[in-house]
Amino acid sequence: NAGVTQTPKFQVLKTGQSMTLQCAQDMNHEYMSWYRQDPGMGLRLIHYSVGAGITDQGEVPNGYNVSRSTTEDFPLRLLSAAPSQTSVYFCASSYSGQAWTEAFFGQGTRLTVV
Amino acid sequence: TQLLEQSPQFLSIQEGENLTVYCNSSSVFSSLQWYRQEPGEGPVLLVTVVTGGEVKKLKRLTFQFGDARKDSSLHITAAQPGDTGLYLCAVNNAGNMLTFGGGTRLMVKP
């Protein structure tokens, strides 16, 4: 059972390069989101989606784009990578928007921007 | 966005000891979640507390939600090395928008 799958697991970018972090879930969840985790800061919400074709910004959206063309996939695009975007990125999904709903997370993508 | 403060930030104990970690805010929550994260993995949900004063037990872990629903605690009895990890409290603002505390990093030495 795959759950939430993120690729790649590790990535090194040069400043100014662009890339897409992939996220796919096989649980037919409507709700998906992206977080970044920096040392000592927990996880912070970047973008989220409540269904195919619907996305919105979270707490730290600058420098990132998302789209949701299918229920399964929610890619995160870095337009022009900066060292401040060095972080671990997590994708999550849930079946409901209710506050008590469990969020399922991928294993993360560790990104280094040099 | 609700600010969640966790304490302590770091905790290193010997196997068999008891410990408590805290999650506090000035805001009232409709519910609060605790997640555990192991190195190289994403967070995994441990429990959701919903009612003020609620106590939930998960084997050696006891979770409590404050009466005023502004704070929560996690108590581990007789900690084991397998309990090592990052413990995160979080509020789900609905729509899968989670606000996390900064986490408590626990190390249990054999």
Interface residues (C-beta under 8 A of the other chain):
Chain A: V4 Y31 M32 S33 Y35 G40 M41 G42 L43 R44 L45 Y48 V50 G58 E59 F90 A92 S93 S94 G97 Q98 A99 W100 T101 E102 A103 F105 G106 Q107 G108
Chain B: T1 L4 Q6 Q9 S30 S31 Q33 G40 E41 G42 P43 V44 L45 T48 V50 L88 V91 N92 N93 A94 G95 N96 M97 L98 T99 F100 G101 G102 G103
